[in-house]
Every structure is written in C-alpha cells, then in structure tokens.
C-alpha cells in the first residue's frame, strides 16, 4: 500500500497476485492468504473477521469431503496428542521425514504426518515446542506485531499446524531473508539513535 502506483495499476497487481496464489492449488498458500488478509488484518472489523471465519467452515468441510489428503493434515496434527509429553521422543521420531529417513523408527507409524507442529511436538515435546516458538515471538515483538512481515510469519507458523512443508527450506527461506534484512535495519536504526 506504500508504493506510489495508480489505482488501476494497484488493482492489476492485486488481481495477478491473488490469481497466482489461487492457481498454485496450494492449500497452505490459500490458508496463509486467509490469515493475512482476513484474520490478522487490523483494517477489517472484528464482525467481518468472525463472518469470514464462519464462512470458511463450509469451505473447509467441503475440502475435507472432496479432498482425502486434507484429512491427512488434520489427523497428522491430532495424532500427536496420543503420545505428547514434556520433552518429546527424540529427533527423527515423528512426521513424514522420520518415516522416510529413519527406518528403525519409521516401522512404528505414529500417525503424525503432514503437520510441522505434530512433528515438533512429538520430537521435542511441549518444552521444545515453546523453545522453538520463542525466537519467533522475539522477532515479531521487535518488528511490531502489526507489520506485514510479522503477519506473514504468524500466518506461516499457524499454517505449520497443518503442513509439514511450511518450514522446509524452500517454503520459508525468502520470508526469513526479508525478516532478517528488516530486523537488521530496525536494530541498526535503534543503535544509531542510541536506544541500543
């Protein structure tokens, strides 16, 4: 919104961007778009947010019935609660990657698939999961929770509950580079002003 573009050019780019996201046929990308544009948007009134969330439920129900893979994501997250503990079961014990790369533990299928949260909670437990979240909390607090990069990061973290690929190298690298660059600018600005 800060770019000096004409109204027509702005709408053109918005249409192209939204079309590109829809055409990815990526459930995660569409869910992130929903979080950023509706749920985390301070410009939208709470009434419309609630309406948007309620409107999303029939769509999610349809996706679950029409797309069997969608249920794999949900069950992948829910399954971890059968064996959840404080310190987890160790690295490479939960999730799709453990089934692929850890033959010994892969023989025991935990049911945790396609959920990054499920994999983390199973491997590191509640304590490890909180330790994983803490740096993101600090970054969001430093940047400002209402900054668009913070919203993108929050959406990425939320979608990770239902997608194991949300935090793989290709999915998160560009966002982390942008956050790192902005974070550096914020810290340098604070240093110059004598705050730090």
C-alpha positions in Angstrom: 0.0 0.0 0.0 3.0 2.3 0.3 4.0 2.1 -3.3 3.3 5.1 -5.5 1.1 3.4 -8.0 -2.1 4.4 -9.8 -5.3 2.8 -8.6 -5.6 0.8 -11.8 -2.0 -0.5 -11.6 -2.6 -1.4 -7.9 -5.7 -3.4 -8.7 -4.0 -5.1 -11.7 -1.1 -6.3 -9.4 -3.6 -7.4 -6.8 -5.5 -9.5 -9.3 -2.3 -11.0 -10.6 -1.1 -11.8 -7.1 -4.4 -13.3 -5.9 -4.7 -15.3 -9.1 -1.2 -16.7 -8.8 -1.9 -17.8 -5.2 -5.2 -19.5 -6.2 -3.5 -21.1 -9.2 -0.8 -22.7 -7.1 -3.6 -25.0 -5.9 -1.7 -25.0 -2.6 -4.0 -25.4 0.5 -1.2 -23.8 2.6 -0.8 -20.7 0.4 -4.6 -20.1 0.4 -4.8 -20.6 4.1 -1.9 -18.2 4.7 -3.7 -15.7 2.4 -6.9 -16.1 4.5 -4.9 -15.5 7.8 -3.1 -12.4 6.5 -6.0 -10.8 4.6 -8.8 -11.6 7.0 -7.8 -12.8 10.4 -4.6 -10.7 11.1 -5.7 -7.6 9.2 -6.3 -4.7 11.7 -8.2 -2.7 9.0 -11.0 -5.3 9.0 -13.6 -5.0 11.7 -14.0 -8.0 14.1 -17.5 -8.6 12.9 -16.3 -9.2 9.4 -13.4 -11.4 10.7 -15.9 -13.5 12.5 -18.1 -13.6 9.4 -15.1 -14.6 7.3 -14.1 -17.4 9.7 -17.7 -18.7 9.8 -17.9 -18.6 6.0 -14.6 -20.6 5.9 -16.1 -23.5 7.8 -18.4 -24.8 5.0 -15.5 -24.5 2.6 -13.2 -26.5 4.9 -15.9 -29.1 5.4 -16.2 -29.4 1.6 -12.5 -29.7 1.2 -12.4 -32.5 3.8 -15.1 -34.4 2.0 -13.8 -33.7 -1.6 -10.1 -34.0 -0.9 -9.0 -37.0 1.2 -5.5 -35.6 1.6 -6.9 -32.7 3.6 -7.9 -35.0 6.4 -4.4 -36.4 6.5 -3.1 -33.0 7.6 -5.8 -32.7 10.3 -5.2 -36.2 11.6 -1.5 -35.7 11.4 -1.8 -32.9 13.9 -4.4 -34.5 16.2 -2.5 -37.8 16.4 0.5 -36.3 18.3 -1.7 -35.8 21.4 -1.9 -39.5 22.0 1.7 -39.6 23.0 2.5 -36.0 23.9 4.9 -35.3 26.8 7.1 -32.5 28.1 10.4 -33.4 26.4 9.3 -35.4 23.4 10.6 -38.7 22.0 13.8 -37.5 20.2 14.8 -36.2 16.8 13.6 -38.1 13.8 10.9 -40.0 15.6 7.7 -38.2 14.3 6.5 -36.9 11.0 6.8 -37.8 7.3 10.6 -37.3 7.3 11.1 -39.8 10.1 9.2 -42.4 8.1 11.4 -41.7 5.1 14.8 -41.4 6.7 14.7 -43.3 10.0 13.9 -46.9 9.1 14.2 -48.1 12.7 11.5 -45.7 14.0 9.7 -45.5 10.7 8.5 -49.0 11.2 6.4 -47.7 14.1 4.0 -45.2 12.3 2.8 -42.7 14.9 0.1 -41.3 12.7 1.8 -37.9 12.7 2.0 -36.8 9.1 1.9 -33.6 7.2 2.0 -31.4 10.4 5.1 -29.5 11.3 3.6 -28.8 14.8 2.8 -32.5 15.2 6.4 -33.4 14.2 7.9 -30.8 16.6 5.6 -31.7 19.5 6.3 -35.4 19.0 10.1 -35.0 18.7 10.8 -32.1 21.1 7.7 -32.2 23.4 5.9 -29.2 24.9 9.2 -27.7 26.3 10.9 -27.9 22.9 7.9 -26.6 21.0 7.8 -23.5 23.3 11.6 -23.1 22.8 11.1 -23.2 19.1 8.3 -20.6 19.2 10.2 -18.2 21.5 12.6 -16.7 18.9 9.7 -16.0 16.6 7.9 -14.2 19.4 11.0 -12.1 20.0 11.3 -11.3 16.2 7.6 -10.4 16.0 7.8 -8.2 19.1 10.9 -6.4 17.7 9.4 -5.8 14.2 6.0 -4.9 15.6 3.1 -7.3 15.5 1.1 -5.1 13.0 4.0 -5.1 10.5 3.2 -7.1 7.3 6.3 -9.3 7.8 5.1 -10.2 11.3 1.7 -11.1 9.9 3.3 -13.3 7.2 5.4 -15.0 9.9 2.4 -15.6 12.2 0.5 -17.0 9.2 3.4 -19.3 8.4 3.6 -20.5 12.0 -0.2 -21.1 12.1 -0.3 -23.0 8.8 2.6 -25.2 10.1 0.0 -26.9 12.3 -1.5 -28.5 9.2 1.5 -28.6 6.9 4.9 -30.2 7.4 6.4 -28.4 4.4 5.7 -24.9 5.8 9.1 -24.8 7.4 11.2 -26.6 4.8 14.0 -24.7 3.1 12.1 -23.6 0.0 8.9 -22.6 1.9 10.5 -20.3 4.5 13.8 -19.0 3.1 12.6 -15.9 1.3 10.4 -14.8 4.2 13.3 -15.3 6.7 15.7 -13.3 4.4 13.2 -10.4 4.3 12.7 -10.6 8.1 16.4 -10.7 8.7 17.0 -7.7 6.4 14.3 -5.7 8.1 15.3 -6.8 11.6 18.9 -5.6 10.8 17.5 -2.2 9.7 15.4 -1.9 12.9 18.4 -2.8 15.1 20.8 -0.5 13.2 18.3 2.3 13.5 18.0 1.7 17.2 21.8 1.7 17.6 22.2 4.9 15.7 19.5 6.6 17.9 21.3 5.4 21.0 18.5 3.1 22.1 20.7 0.0 22.0 
